[in-house]
Amino acid sequence: MGPVPKLDERARACARRLSESEEVLLAAHIDADGLTSGAIASTALARAGIAHEVVFKKQLDEGEIESIGARRQETVLFTDFGSGQLDAISEHARAGDFVPVIADHHQPADATTKYHLNPLLAGIDGASELSGAGASYLLARALAEIAGADDSTEPSETNCDLAALAVVGAVGDMQAVDGELVGSNRAIVTEGVEAGVLEEGTDLALYGKQTRPLPKLLEYASEVRIPGISNDEQGAVAFLESLDVELKAEGSWRRWAALSAEEKRTVASALLQHALERGVPAAKAESLIGTTYTLTGEPRGTELRDASEFSTLLNATARYERADVGLAVCLGNRREELDRARRLLENHRRNLSAGIEHVKSTGVEQESNIQWFDADGEIRETIVGIVAGMALGVDGVDPDRPIVAFAEKDDEETKISARGTAGLVARGLDLAAVMTDASGAVDGDGGGHDIAAGGTIPAGSEEAFLERVDALVGEQLGG
């Protein structure tokens, strides 16, 4: 039995269909969750001896589904998308173009299909309890099960070792609620720990613990703003030098991952005290410490060791048309492709920084219930959603309103991305419903999750789209 009994039978049905197929086309999304879901599925198919080809899609619109149908593959496995496009997929299935198998976690369309693995169909939250990579992991476990593997065999034979990638996907999909994976994701973490591929612990909850020198770790931390340290290089250095801890080795700053447990406690305790003394609310300051997920099989001090840093590395590949690099890293290439991924990551960081500077310099427009900005050709449409989420922590941007971003896709279409917060979702915000309704009202297409969603709309329809979004959000939040 797999880690999520409610979905076992759906997973087995999908796995049986795949095992009966001579060849499978695996289509996956391009973000961190999509890359890990594709890598998990590809590994499981290969282990099961099922011939397959992998393609990545920026989005699954009717044109892309048409191109997939034209390939006339016997079975098409969609991972991290497909549920929301079931209407179009079903038409191709009825035409005999292919048999669809879907492992997704987004809101399903009205159409139904026989082989559909989605947590929402079992009353499990697809935004916070199971990601696309998690759905692929359940499918991988089912493939191993019908092949005769049981829990007494090696993790690679049961596919339990793939839990590490599933956790990277969930973290990359922002499913860590208050910093911790919950629900069905929690069950996958447990299997990963038991398989020896994951370690769950309590540690400093800042990005870059494996790779950033200590001053940069604190200076660039965006999770909690600490006066005198955040965005203040001299302040970060002064804070560290005030501690009675040897934080340099051979003249260079050490990294957090290289500190002893006692050294970590000393720095973390001082950092928490510093934050409280400078007016950071206690609840916010305490969030500096949280749950961390370590991939035990990866080298210390590398991006691959930490689930958060791994997911960011993957985002830096496919969003720049190099999904093949991200997939290769997930599948174990630790030389040429990892070097390429790191170069892409440096470029990705520069682009995100430039994107935030664009938002800071141009500001955001305020409507009654939402706020928005136009990338104006300065931010790539593949990363505008990430920038929108980061912008919620920028001065002049209201963290208590959803933010919508526009980016030019081509001459005919505009990319839309919307981001909210956990607090807004708790009050009733559902951006997936908003994007689906508002984009459809202007002949576009949208969907996603309650906290993060997006889509495309015809160029020139932005004003009408915004009016609809503002009204819908007002209804949801009682504004």
N, C-alpha and C positions, 0 to 999 in steps of 0.2 A: 504494500500500500504506500502511496506517495505521501508527501508532507501536507497535502490539502485534500482530505477525503471528499469534500463537496464537489471537487472537480475531477476526481479520479476517473469516473466513467467517460466523461467528455475527452479527457486526455488519452484514454485507451482507444476510444473510437478513432480519434485523429491518428494515433500511432499505428493502428491496424491498417488504416487506409494508406499511410505512407509506406508501411512494410510490404504492402501488396503492389506498390508501384515500381515499374522498371526504372523510371527516371523521374526526378523531381526538380522543378524550378523553385528555388528559394528566393523570395523577394522580401527585403527588409528595409526599414527606415534608416535615416542617416545620422541620428543623434546617438549619444552614448548608449541609451537604452536599446535603440535599434541595432547598433553594431554588436552589442553583447548578445542580444536575442538572436541575431543572425549567426554569430559565432557558436553559441550554444547549440542551435539547431543543426548547423553544418557539422559540428563535431559528433553529435548524436547520430546523424544520418550516416556519416562516414563509418562510425563504429558498428552501425547496423548493416553495413555493406550496401547501402542504398545510393546509387549513382545520383549526383545532383550538381546543379550549377547555381551560383549565387549572384544575384543582382541587387543593387541598392537604388532606392528611389527617394528623391527629395520630398515628394508628396505623391499620393496615390489618387490622382484625378482621373477622369474618364479617358483622357488621352493616354496616360501611362497604362491603365488597365487594358486599353485597346491594343497597345504595343505588346503587352504580356500575352493577350489572347492570340495575337498574330503568330506567336512562336509555336503554337499548337503543342504545347507540352501536355503530357498525360495528367500530371498533378502539379498544382502550384501551391506552395506553402507560403502564406503571408505571415510575417512576424512583426509585431509592434505597429501594425496597421492592418486594415482590411475590414474590421468590424463596422466602422463608420461608412465604408464604401460598399457595403453589401448589396445595395440596390443595383449598382452597376456591375459588380462582380457576378451577381446572380443571373443577370442577362447573358453573360458569356458562358456561365455554367449551363444554362438551359440550351444555348446554341451548340453545346458540345465542344467548346474551345478548350476547356480544361475542367478538372474537378478541383474546387478550392478547399484548402485546409487552412484554417485561420487560428493563430495563437496571438491574441491581442488583449488589450486592457482598456481600450477606448469605448466610448458610448456606441453601441450597435445601432445601425440603421434599422428601418422597419422590416426589411427582407430577412429571411431565415436561410440557413444552410445546414447541411447534415453534419459537417465536420467543423465545429466552431468551439474553440476553447477560449473563454473569456470570463474573468472573475465576476463581472457584473451579472452574468446569467445565473450565478449561484448566490447572489446577494452579498458579494464581497466587493469592497470599494476598490476600483481600479486606479484611483488617484493616490491612494495612500497605503493600500494593503497588498497589492500585487502589480508589478510592472510588466512591460512586454517581455523583458528578459526572464522574469519570474514565470510567465506563461510558457515560454520556450523551455524553461527548466522542467516544468511539470510534464511537458511533452517528451523531453529527453528521458526523464525517469520512466515514463510509460513505455517508450521504445525499448529501454533496457529490460523492463519487466516482461513484456510480451516475448522478448528474445530468450527469457528463461533466467535472467539474473535475479538474485535475491539479496537480502541485506547482509548475508554472510560472505559475499564476494568482495573483491577489491572496489574502492570508490570509483575507479575508472570504468569498471564493468557495470556498475549500477548508475553511472553518470552523476553520482553525488559530488564528484570533484568539480563539476560545473557550477556548483552553488556559489563559488567565489565570483564568477562572472555575473551570475544573477544578482548578487549583492551590489556589484559595481554598477549594473544597469539601474537598479532601484535607487541607489544613492544619486546617480547621475540624473535620474528622473525626478529628483527632489521629493522622494517619498519618505525620507526620514522625518517623522513627526516629532517636533521638539528635539531633533538630533538623533532619534532612535527609530529603527525599522520596527514596524508593528504588524499585527495580523498575520496573513499568510507569508509575508516577507520574513516575519519572525521565525516561522517554521523552517524556512529555507536557510536562515542563518544557523539554526540549530543543527541542521544536517551538514552544513559546511564545517562547523566546528567539530562535529563528530567524525567527519571525514578527514580532518587534519589540514584542511586547506584554508581555513579562516580562524582568526582569533578576534574575539569581541572583548573590548576593554573599556575602561573609563580613563579619559585622558584630556589634555587640552583640546578644545574643539575649534581649532583654527586650521585653515587651509595652508598646506605647505610644510607640515611637520617633518616630512621625509627629506625634502629637497632645498628648502630655503634656509640661509644662514639666520641665526636667531634675531638679529636686528630687523631683517626684512620680514621675517615671520610676523613680528609684532607690528611693524610699520604698515604693512599692507593688509593686515587683518581687517576685513570688512564686516565680520559677523557681529562684533560689538565695538562701538566707537569708544575708545578710551582717551580722554583728554590728556595731552602731553605725550602720547605714544602713537596713536593712529595718525597716519599720514604725516608723521614727524620723525624724520630719520635721526636727528640729533637727540630728540626726546627718548626714542627707543634705545639708542646706544647708552644714554645717560642712565636710564632705568636699569639696564642690564649691568652696567659697570658699578652700580650702587650695591649690588648683591654680593654676598660673601660666598660666591661660587665661581669656580674656574670655568669660564665659558668660552675660552679660546684654547686652541691647540696649534702649536707651531706658528703662532702669530695670526691665525685665521679664526673667525667665529665658527663655533661648532653648530651643528644642526640639532633640532629637538630630538630626532630619532636616536642620536648618538649619546644623549644624556642618560645617566643612571636614574633609577626610580627615585632615589632620594633627591637628586638634583632637579628632577622634574617637579617634585612636590614643593621644593623651595621656591622655584621660579613661579609656579602656578599660584602658590599662596600669596606671594608678594604682588603678583599681577592683579589678583582678585582684590587685595587690600588697596592697591593703588586706584583701581577703578571705583571702589566704594568711596574712598576719600575724596574723589573728584566728582562726585555727584551722579555716578552711574547707578540707576535703580538696582536694588538688590537682586530682583529676579533676572534682570538683564545681565548683571555681573556674574551671577551664578551659572548662566548659560555658557560662560567661557569654558566650563568643564562639561564634557558630554561623552556619549558613547562613540567609540571608534571601531572601525572594521579593518583589520589587517590581513592581507593576503600572505600567508606564512611561507608559501613557496617562492615568493619573489624576493630579490635582493634588497637588503636594508639600504636606505638612503636613495631609493629610486622612486619614480612616480608610480610604479606598478605595485608598490608595497601597500599603499594606502588607497582605499576604495574611492575616496573623493578625488585624489590627484589622478588616479587611473581614469576616472570618468572624464575629467577635464582634458586629459591627453587624447582620449577618443573623440571628444567633441571637436578637437582641433584638426582632426583628419578629414572626416566625411563632410564637414561643413565647408571644406575647401576642395571639394571634388576628389578627395583621396580616400574614399571608403575602403579601398583595397589595402591601404596601409594600416588603417585601424583594425581591419579584419585580421590581417597577418599578425599584428601584435597580439590580439586576443587568442589567436591559434598557436602562439608560442614563438614567433620569430623575435629573437632578442638581439639581433645584430643590425643588419642594414635597414630593415623596416622600422625598428625602434629608433634608430638615428633619424630617419626621415620624419617620424612622428614627433620627435623632440624639436626638430626645426620648424615643423608646422605649428607646434605649441607656442614657440616664441613669437611667431607671426600672429597667432591667435590672440595672445596676450596684448600685443601692440594694438591690434584692431579693436579689442574690447576697451582698452584704455582710451583710444581715439574716439570710440563711440560714446563713452561716458563724458568725455570732454565736450563732444558735440551737444549732448543733452544739457550739460552745465552752461554752455555758452549761449545756446538758443532758448533754453527753458522749455517748459511744458505749458500747454493750453489747458485751462480749467473749464469744464462744463459743470452742470448742476451736480452730477453724481460720479463723473469720471474725469480723468486727465489724459492728455495725449501729446505725442510729438511726431514729427515727420523726419525720417532719416535723411531726406533731401539728397539722396545719392551719396551720403557720407558714411553710411553703415550698410554692410552687406545684408541682403535679405535673409541669408542663412543664419546670421547671428543677432538679428535685431531683437528677437525674443529674449535672448540672454541679456542684452543691454537693457531692455525694458525692465527685466527683473532686478538687475543691479541698480537701475535708476531709482527704485523705490527707497534706496538708502542715501540718496543724494540730497543735499540742502536745496530747498525750494521745491521739492517733490513731496506731495502729501502721501505718507505711508498708509493713510486710512481711506484712500480711494484707489480703485483699480486703475491701471495705466494701460493705454492702447498705443501701439507704435505702428507706423506705416513705413514701408520700404518699397521702392520700385522693383518689381519683378521683371517686367518687360514693358513694351509700349502699350500693351492691352490690359495688363493685370497689375494690381497692387497687392503686395504681401501684407497681411495684418497679423499682429501678435498682441496678445493681452495677458497681463499678469496681475495676480492679486496676492493676498497674504492669508495665512492660516486664520487670523482673526476675522478677516472679511468673510471667509468661507464659513466660519462658525456663525456668522450673522445671517447667512443665507445666500452668499454669492455663489453663482455657478456659471463660470465663464464659458464652459462647454455649451450650455444651453443658449447663452447670449450670443456667442459667435455663430452657432448653427442658425439661429433665428435671424439675426441681423444681416449676416452675409447672404442667406437665402432670400431675404427681402429685396436685395439689390442684384439678384441673379449671380451670386457668388457661391462659395463653398467654404464651410468652416466646421470646427469641432475641437475636441481636446478633452481637458479635465476641468474640474471646478476652479482650480487655482491657476491654471495655465492653459491657454487655448489659442487658436489662430486659424488662418485660412487664407483665401484669396478672394478679391472682389474686382469687378471691372474698374479700370482706371477712369476717374471722373465721378465715381459714386461715393467717394469718401465722406462728403458732407451728410448725405442721406443715411449712410451707414452709421456715422457717429450719433446722429439724432436717435436712431433706433437703439443703439447700444446704451446711450445715456438713459433713455426711457426704461429699458429692460432692467438695467442695474438699479435704477431708482425703485422699480417695483420689487426687486429682490431684497433690497436693503431698507425698504420702507422710507425712501427719500422723496 
